[in-house]
């Protein structure tokens, strides 16, 4: 289950009063939080100050936020600050039992908050320079009350995150426009203004789009979708990919990699052989007919120097215990079907 993490509300006040103001560290007898613990008043502030471990994580989070807004343009910084304030509102709700701010935190709720610090730091780390581009994230959060007393968490959490480039050159504007369109599909649980439209109270949902590869010609993104039905034995997830061709201001499609009429079947045959080698006893027999469709889907493609990486989702071809299997088909085995100049688009 994904929950938000905690940062001192003093930091939220600093955000609201001065766009560039950052939390200041003060010494405290038993902690080193990002704010003066002698002035802690809210339940969350008191929880942070009560534990050296919480206080240390609050310090890490404060530094991560300072780094995340560093070097951004005014417009991008304003967006990240707005998202941070929304997250601060979300924090006390995400580990509650009724989508209302707790007046104090139980041991389970405190553990939920502490584990969530790391999650938020990881999210903020996506605001960075990579391959010459300055990326930052657009994020939304939401919490709904699940009235079912059998569900220990008591709330349904929702989160969506996608990247933007902080630049005004045509390539960056085209990338940002593409991501805004993708948000309507991938982040449809939220309206454009961040209002939660998903009313499903019996499951948590998290969709995160991250930049994972930047070359001179391509920005590669990984889309991780996670959902947890309340009361289920475990959550489920899916991994997909999106590849943006920088010089051409568009998504990569199959014709950028393959030529001819029979590459799909060749790719499927090689994928089936690779899956049977990778999975003891082979894949499920009734899944074999679906493999050609899976491997022809560009959103399942990633690239390495060794070959084309094909992504399969949990439960598609074998048991959940094997996770989301991948197989890599060497470029040398696909040489007869590869489009001219494919290397520039997917490798360099």
C-alpha positions, -999 to +999 in steps of 0.1 A: +000+000+000+014+034-009+012+062+016+025+097+016+053+108+039+057+135+064+074+168+064+071+195+091+042+219+086+067+247+094+082+239+059+047+243+044+044+277+060+078+287+046+066+275+012+035+297+014+053+328+026+084+328+005+089+308-027+126+303-022+126+300+016+138+266+029+133+251+064+161+259+088+176+233+111+176+239+148+192+217+175+169+198+198+177+176+228+167+143+212+164+151+175+175+172+146+144+179+126+141+205+099+124+229+123+125+240+159+110+212+179+104+235+209+077+251+187+060+218+175+023+220+179+006+197+154+004+159+159+027+154+129+053+178+142+052+162+176+056+127+160+086+139+141+102+154+171+095+124+194+118+101+175+154+106+164+147+083+134+117+105+123+138+136+128+166+123+107+142+114+079+126+148+081+161+164+076+167+141+045+133+151+031+140+188+037+173+185+017+156+165-010+130+192-015+157+220-015+175+200-042+144+194-062+136+231-066+172+242-072+179+255-106+143+256-118+127+284-136+101+305-117+072+287-135+085+252-128+095+260-092+060+274-086+045+241-099+068+220-076+060+242-046+022+239-053+025+201-055+045+201-023+018+220-005-008+195-019+013+167-006+016+182+028-022+184+030-023+147+019+003+135+045-018+133+077-047+118+058-028+090+040-020+071+072-053+078+089-082+054+094-110+077+081-093+102+057-093+128+085-062+142+102-054+121+132-049+139+166-022+113+174-006+084+156-008+048+166+023+026+163+010+013+129+003+048+117+037+060+128+053+031+109+032+041+078+045+076+081+081+066+085+081+043+055+065+071+035+094+095+041+115+074+018+088+073-009+086+111-009+123+115-011+124+091-041+097+112-058+116+144-053+148+129-066+131+128-101+135+166-102+171+166-117+193+172-147+196+142-170+212+140-204+213+178-206+176+183-198+162+197-165+133+175-155+108+180-127+075+162-119+038+170-119+020+152-092-014+146-077-026+129-045-059+119-031-074+100-001-108+084+002-124+069+033-130+031+031-158+025+056-153-013+056-141-022+091-123-053+078-097-031+060-070-022+085-058+009+067-092+026+065-084+048+035-078+045-002-048+064-014-044+077-050-012+091-066-001+101-101+032+115-112+046+124-146+077+143-158+081+177-174+111+194-190+119+229-176+127+246-209+110+265-237+128+251-267+104+234-292+117+199-283+109+205-246+075+220-253+066+191-276+076+166-248+055+185-222+025+186-246+028+148-251+030+142-214-001+164-208-020+143-233-007+111-216-019+124-182-054+123-195-050+085-201-025+074-174-036+098-147-074+098-154-081+093-117-074+131-114-089+160-133-065+185-149-066+207-119-057+179-095-092+172-083-097+135-075-122+119-099-116+083-088-144+073-064-132+037-058-127+034-020-117-002-018-083+000-035-051+020-036-038+032-069-004+046-078+008+054-114+043+068-117+060+078-150+097+082-146+125+092-170+149+063-171+170+069-202+182+099-221+202+097-253+209+123-280+178+111-299+155+096-273+140+101-239+129+067-224+103+066-197+091+038-175+054+037-165+047+017-133+011+011-123+003-004-089-030-012-073-039-029-041-074-041-035-083-038+002-083-072+018-063-088-010-034-110-003-011-088-023-011-059-047-006-061-084+013-040-109+022-034-145+053-020-162+052-003-195+075+020-215+072+052-235+099+065-259+100+100-271+121+109-302+136+142-294+146+154-328+113+143-343+090+155-315+070+123-314+067+089-298+086+060-312+065+035-331+071+000-345+082+012-379+111+030-363+126-004-354+112-030-377+106-034-415+088-061-434+056-081-429+067-110-407+088-094-379+059-098-354+058-136-358+096-139-358+097-118-326+070-139-310+088-171-318+120-159-303+102-145-273+084-178-267+117-197-269+133-172-245+104-174-220+105-212-220+142-211-212+138-185-185+108-200-167+110-236-152+085-259-170+078-232-196+050-207-197+013-214-194+000-232-226-031-210-229-009-179-228+011-189-260-016-175-283-013-141-267+024-137-270+024-123-306+001-095-295+022-088-264+055-085-282+041-063-310+031-037-285+056-008-284+047+000-248+063-033-238+097-025-255+128-013-238+163-013-252+198-024-241+231-028-258+225-065-259+191-064-276+154-057-275+139-061-240+103-074-240+082-068-210+054-092-197+031-084-168+024-105-137+000-134-144+002-130-182+024-160-190+032-176-156+025-175-119+027-143-099+057-156-080+078-150-111+069-113-111+069-093-144+091-114-166+114-099-193+133-115-221+160-099-242+162-108-279+198-101-292+201-075-320+220-100-340+190-124-341+168-095-354+193-081-380+172-091-410+142-072-398+156-040-383+150-006-399+179+013-413+193+037-387+175+021-358+207+023-336+205+061-334+169+060-322+172+033-296+208+029-285+230+060-287 
